Each structure stands twice: as structure tokens, then as C-alpha cells.
Amino acid sequence: MKKQIALVSVTLNAVNPMTEYLSGRDPELHLVNYLDSYLLEKVGNEGGINDSSVRRMFDMLSTACADGADGVILTCTIFSPYVPYFSGLLSRPVVCPDGAMLDEAAGCLGRTAILCTFTGTVDITRNMYCGFRRKRGLPETVDMYVVDGAYEAGKRRDFAVHDRLIQEKIRELDGRYEQIVLAQISMAGAAAGVKAKHARVFTSPESAYQSLMKAVSGEGL
């Protein structure tokens, strides 16, 4: 019997990479998308997450569970710190794609760069990464970069420009870092079009799949 997996997103940039990856990775999954494309803009306009934006996100998550999802992938990085609370309130597991990816990258030696397209993800991603480093007793050092223009290109659905800007940044930083982490799942598609010569490039779709399967199994589904 196919498992129904809900993909809850706030940008179309995240929908396509995650849907394409999961469809190829496990054809037995039945994917259902939930999208609130204004929520990311709302968070930016209001200077961060507040009661109203949390309510809108929780409404999407609870709807997905009520619709019969066996598990939920919340693709938006800025809501990642809230995933444990959402999971505790809902009947089905909720996972974020970036947690497992950042955990793996944090265990690697050498210099690490984390790329974002949305400024609101910078501090959240840095804090998560440094938290994983802290648990290992490793120095909490990482360089954060915002890929100028990529978020705006994604907003106007110019995905070719969005991906090209990310690829150019990867090429620019390759050779200076051992790890280059693409913080947001919406950036994953860009990685397919560039081959780093030195750095290992981390993306989150596989991490999301592994985390979800583990969580769903833990629920006994």
C-alpha cells in the first residue's frame, strides 16, 4: 500500500525539486503538495516569524494530517526550529529536510560555506549548524553567504536564473572550502547543473527522505 506523504511548502521553488526527487527515489510514495506562497513574503515583511505566521503554517500541517498523510515534509528552513513542537501536536510525524544534512556536514573536517537565497534563513541555519558542531565538541565556525538575486528570480519563477546564480556562487567558492551546503531545499535543483572540483556540495532531498522514512517507521505505519 502506498504511503501518502505531504509536502508543505511556502515557495514553488521547493515544490519541484522535492517532488521530482521523491518520485524518482520511491515510486511507491503518493505525494500531495500544500503551498502557501505568501507566507515567506509575510515573514520577510514582518521581520520574522510571529503568532500569525506560525498559525498559518500549523493550519497547513494539520490539514495535511487530516487529509490522511502518513508523514509530512516541511520544506521551509525558517520553520525548521518549530518542527519538534509541530510533531508533538500532530498525529503524524513532521520532518525538516535540512536537519540531517546540517548534522552530516557539521561532522566533516575543513572549512564549510553555507549558501542561502533568503536572508531570513541565515541565522536559523547558522544556529542549527553550530549546534551540531557544539554537540561534537568542534569549533563553531562557518561562513554564510546569501546568493544575491536568486530569491527574487525564484519569486518571479525564473528558475533558470535562480539556478544559474547559485551555480556561479558554487564555482566561485569551490577550492576555498571543503564543504558547500545549500541551505534551502529550493536550491537543490541548481546542484545538478554544476560539478564542484574540490568541495563536497550538500543538498537536502535525500536527508529529507531518510528522516521521513525513519520517522514513519517509528510511528509503526
C-alpha positions in Angstrom: 0.0 0.0 0.0 1.4 3.4 -1.0 2.3 5.8 1.8 0.8 9.3 1.4 3.4 11.9 2.0 2.5 15.6 2.4 5.0 18.2 1.1 4.3 21.5 2.9 6.0 24.5 1.3 6.0 28.3 1.2 7.6 28.6 -2.2 7.2 26.9 -5.5 11.0 26.7 -5.7 10.9 24.0 -3.1 7.9 22.0 -4.6 9.5 20.9 -7.8 12.9 19.7 -6.6 11.4 17.7 -3.7 8.6 16.3 -5.8 10.9 15.2 -8.6 13.4 13.7 -6.2 10.9 11.7 -4.2 9.1 10.5 -7.3 12.3 9.1 -8.6 13.6 7.8 -5.3 10.5 5.9 -4.2 7.7 5.5 -6.8 5.5 3.8 -4.1 5.0 7.2 -2.4 1.8 9.1 -3.0 2.8 12.8 -2.9 0.4 15.6 -2.0 1.5 19.2 -2.1 0.4 22.0 0.2 1.6 25.6 -0.7 1.2 29.0 0.9 3.2 31.1 -1.4 2.5 34.4 0.5 3.8 33.1 3.9 7.5 33.6 3.1 6.9 37.2 1.9 4.8 37.8 5.1 7.6 36.6 7.3 10.0 38.9 5.5 7.7 41.9 5.7 7.0 41.4 9.4 10.7 40.9 10.3 10.5 37.3 11.4 8.1 34.5 12.5 5.3 35.6 14.8 2.0 34.1 16.1 0.2 34.8 12.8 2.8 33.0 10.6 3.0 30.1 13.0 -0.8 29.7 12.8 -0.8 29.7 9.0 1.9 27.1 8.9 0.2 24.9 11.6 -3.1 25.1 9.6 -1.4 23.6 6.5 0.3 20.9 8.6 -2.9 19.9 10.4 -4.8 19.9 7.1 -2.3 17.6 5.6 -2.6 15.2 8.6 -6.4 15.3 8.4 -6.2 14.5 4.7 -4.6 11.2 5.5 -0.9 11.9 5.3 1.4 9.2 6.8 4.1 11.7 7.2 4.9 15.3 6.4 8.0 17.0 5.0 8.1 20.7 5.9 10.3 22.1 3.2 10.8 25.7 4.6 14.1 26.2 6.5 12.8 29.2 8.6 10.2 26.9 10.3 12.7 24.1 11.0 13.2 25.1 14.7 9.5 24.6 15.2 9.3 21.1 13.8 9.6 19.3 17.2 6.7 21.3 18.5 4.5 20.7 15.4 5.3 16.9 15.6 4.3 16.9 19.2 0.9 18.4 18.5 0.0 16.4 15.4 -0.9 12.8 14.8 1.7 12.2 12.1 5.5 12.8 12.1 6.8 16.1 10.6 10.4 16.3 9.4 12.5 19.1 8.0 14.9 18.4 5.2 17.9 20.5 6.4 18.4 19.0 9.9 20.0 15.7 8.9 22.0 17.4 6.1 23.4 20.0 8.5 24.2 17.3 11.1 26.2 15.4 8.5 28.0 18.5 7.2 28.9 19.6 10.8 30.8 16.3 11.3 33.2 17.0 8.3 36.7 18.4 8.6 37.8 21.5 6.9 36.1 24.8 6.0 32.4 25.0 5.4 30.3 27.5 3.5 26.6 27.6 3.7 24.6 29.3 0.9 21.2 30.8 1.3 18.9 32.7 -1.1 16.5 34.1 1.6 18.1 36.3 4.3 15.6 35.0 6.8 17.3 31.6 6.8 20.8 32.8 7.5 20.7 33.0 11.3 18.5 29.9 11.7 20.7 27.7 9.6 23.9 29.0 11.2 22.5 28.3 14.7 21.4 24.8 13.7 24.8 24.0 12.2 26.7 25.4 15.1 24.5 23.4 17.5 25.5 20.2 15.8 29.2 21.3 15.9 28.8 22.1 19.6 27.5 18.6 20.3 30.7 17.1 18.8 33.0 19.5 20.6 34.1 21.1 17.4 34.8 24.8 16.7 31.5 26.6 15.8 32.9 28.3 12.7 31.1 28.5 9.4 30.9 31.2 6.6 27.4 32.2 5.5 26.6 33.6 2.0 23.4 35.0 0.5 23.2 34.4 -3.2 22.2 37.9 -4.4 19.2 37.9 -6.8 18.4 34.2 -6.6 15.4 34.7 -4.3 13.9 37.4 -6.5 14.4 35.2 -9.6 12.6 32.4 -7.9 9.8 34.7 -6.9 9.1 35.6 -10.5 9.5 31.9 -11.4 12.7 32.5 -13.5 14.2 29.2 -12.3 16.9 29.3 -14.9 18.3 32.5 -13.5 17.8 31.2 -9.9 19.8 28.1 -10.6 22.5 29.9 -12.6 23.2 32.4 -9.8 23.6 29.5 -7.3 25.8 27.6 -9.6 28.0 30.6 -10.2 28.4 31.0 -6.4 29.3 27.4 -6.0 32.1 27.7 -8.7 33.3 30.9 -7.0 33.7 29.2 -3.6 34.9 25.9 -4.8 38.6 25.5 -3.9 38.2 27.7 -0.8 36.0 25.2 1.1 35.8 21.5 1.7 32.0 21.6 2.1 29.4 23.8 0.4 26.0 23.5 1.9 22.9 24.6 0.0 20.7 25.6 3.0 17.3 25.5 1.3 15.6 22.7 -0.5 14.6 25.1 -3.3 18.3 25.3 -4.1 18.7 21.5 -4.8 17.9 21.7 -8.5 20.8 24.0 -9.0 23.3 21.5 -7.7 22.5 19.1 -10.6 23.9 21.6 -13.1 27.3 22.2 -11.6 30.2 19.9 -10.6 32.5 21.2 -7.9 36.2 20.3 -8.4 37.2 20.4 -4.7 34.3 20.9 -2.3 31.6 18.4 -1.5 28.2 20.0 -2.2 25.4 19.1 0.3 21.7 19.2 -0.6 18.8 18.2 1.5 16.3 16.0 -0.5 18.0 12.6 0.4 18.3 13.7 4.0 14.5 14.5 4.0 13.7 11.1 2.6 15.8 9.2 5.1 14.5 11.2 8.0 10.9 10.8 6.9 11.2 7.0 6.4 12.7 6.6 9.8 10.0 8.8 11.4 7.2 7.0 9.7 8.6 3.6 10.7 8.8 4.8 14.2 5.1 5.6 14.2 4.5 1.9 13.2 3.0 2.8 9.9 
